[in-house]
């Protein structure tokens, strides 16, 4: 299943060219990922699904510029692959029906006590599997 988030485009997200600056797309993805992995659970009094993880890789394909601040764009995210200590995510940012960007990240579970990667535990895998969509 996909998780959907509404991201607010601030006026100061626009750059001198009059469109949302490329770095802001990663901020939209980060906000969606935080809501997906933490806030949706925390707000219901549940234990968050994933806490100790870092982004090991991020890539963005831009398709259509977002030319206006003060609006909401849709960020849909899902898990594309689950490995031993990492998982791949996809995010699509849309303004209405227009696909503006597709982002892919690799997330790595981290043991914060030693600052090293660690295997994903059973609860994390269960959580991730709910959002697993493998593209052909």
C-alpha positions as CSV (number, residue, x, y, z in Angstrom):
1,X,0.0,0.0,0.0
2,X,1.1,3.6,-0.5
3,X,1.2,6.2,2.2
4,X,0.0,9.7,1.3
5,X,1.1,13.0,2.8
6,X,0.2,16.6,2.0
7,X,3.3,18.8,1.9
8,X,2.9,22.5,2.2
9,X,4.9,24.5,-0.3
10,X,6.1,27.7,1.4
11,X,6.8,30.9,-0.5
12,X,10.4,30.7,0.6
13,X,10.7,27.3,-1.1
14,X,10.7,29.1,-4.4
15,X,14.1,30.2,-5.8
16,X,15.2,33.0,-8.1
17,X,13.9,31.1,-11.1
18,X,10.3,31.2,-9.7
19,X,10.0,27.5,-9.0
20,X,10.5,25.2,-6.0
21,X,14.3,24.8,-5.4
22,X,15.5,21.3,-6.2
23,X,16.7,20.7,-2.6
24,X,13.2,21.3,-1.2
25,X,11.9,18.1,-2.9
26,X,14.1,16.1,-0.6
27,X,12.6,18.1,2.3
28,X,9.1,17.2,1.1
29,X,10.2,13.5,1.1
30,X,11.7,13.8,4.5
31,X,8.6,15.3,6.0
32,X,6.5,12.5,4.4
33,X,8.8,9.8,5.7
34,X,8.7,11.3,9.2
35,X,4.9,11.3,9.3
36,X,4.8,7.8,7.8
37,X,7.4,6.3,10.2
38,X,6.7,8.2,13.4
39,X,3.8,10.6,13.6
40,X,1.0,8.4,12.3
41,X,1.8,6.0,15.1
42,X,2.7,8.4,17.9
43,X,-0.6,10.3,17.4
44,X,-2.5,7.1,18.1
45,X,-0.4,6.2,21.2
46,X,1.3,3.4,19.3
47,X,5.0,2.6,19.2
48,X,6.5,4.2,16.0
49,X,7.5,1.7,13.3
50,X,11.0,2.9,12.6
51,X,13.1,5.2,14.6
52,X,16.8,4.6,14.2
53,X,17.5,4.9,10.4
54,X,19.5,7.1,8.2
55,X,19.4,8.0,4.5
56,X,22.4,6.3,2.8
57,X,21.4,7.3,-0.8
58,X,18.9,9.7,-2.4
59,X,18.2,10.4,-6.1
60,X,15.6,12.7,-7.7
61,X,14.1,12.7,-11.1
62,X,12.4,16.0,-11.9
63,X,9.5,16.1,-14.4
64,X,7.5,19.3,-13.9
65,X,8.4,22.3,-11.8
66,X,6.2,23.5,-9.0
67,X,5.7,27.2,-9.7
68,X,3.6,28.4,-6.8
69,X,4.0,28.7,-3.0
70,X,1.2,28.6,-0.5
71,X,-0.2,25.4,-1.9
72,X,-0.2,21.7,-0.9
73,X,1.3,19.0,-3.0
74,X,0.8,15.3,-2.6
75,X,3.6,13.0,-1.6
76,X,2.9,9.3,-2.0
77,X,5.5,6.9,-0.7
78,X,6.1,3.2,-0.6
79,X,8.8,0.6,0.0
80,X,10.3,-0.9,-3.1
81,X,12.7,-3.4,-1.5
82,X,13.6,-4.8,1.9
83,X,17.1,-6.0,2.5
84,X,18.9,-7.3,5.6
85,X,19.8,-3.9,7.2
86,X,18.4,-1.5,4.5
87,X,15.3,-0.8,2.5
88,X,14.5,1.2,-0.6
89,X,11.7,3.7,-0.8
90,X,10.0,5.6,-3.6
91,X,8.2,8.9,-3.3
92,X,6.1,10.6,-6.0
93,X,5.4,14.3,-5.6
94,X,2.3,15.5,-7.5
95,X,0.7,18.9,-8.0
96,X,-2.8,17.8,-8.8
97,X,-2.6,15.2,-11.6
98,X,0.9,16.3,-12.7
99,X,3.9,14.2,-11.6
100,X,6.5,16.7,-10.5
101,X,9.3,14.4,-9.2
102,X,10.1,10.9,-8.3
103,X,12.6,10.3,-5.5
104,X,14.3,7.1,-4.4
105,X,16.1,6.6,-1.1
106,X,18.0,3.9,0.5
107,X,17.4,3.8,4.3
108,X,19.7,1.9,6.7
109,X,18.8,0.8,10.2
110,X,21.4,2.1,12.6
111,X,22.5,0.9,16.1
112,X,22.9,4.4,17.6
113,X,25.1,3.1,20.5
114,X,27.9,2.2,18.1
115,X,26.9,4.3,15.0
116,X,26.9,1.3,12.7
117,X,24.3,-0.4,10.5
118,X,22.2,-3.2,12.1
119,X,19.8,-5.8,10.8
120,X,16.2,-4.8,10.6
121,X,14.2,-6.4,13.4
122,X,11.0,-8.5,12.9
123,X,8.6,-5.6,13.9
124,X,10.4,-3.2,11.4
125,X,10.1,-5.8,8.7
126,X,6.4,-6.3,9.4
127,X,5.8,-2.6,9.3
128,X,7.8,-2.2,6.0
129,X,6.0,-5.2,4.3
130,X,2.7,-3.3,4.6
131,X,4.0,-0.7,2.2
132,X,6.0,-3.0,-0.1
133,X,5.2,-2.5,-3.8
134,X,7.7,-3.9,-6.2
135,X,7.6,-2.2,-9.6
136,X,8.2,-4.3,-12.7
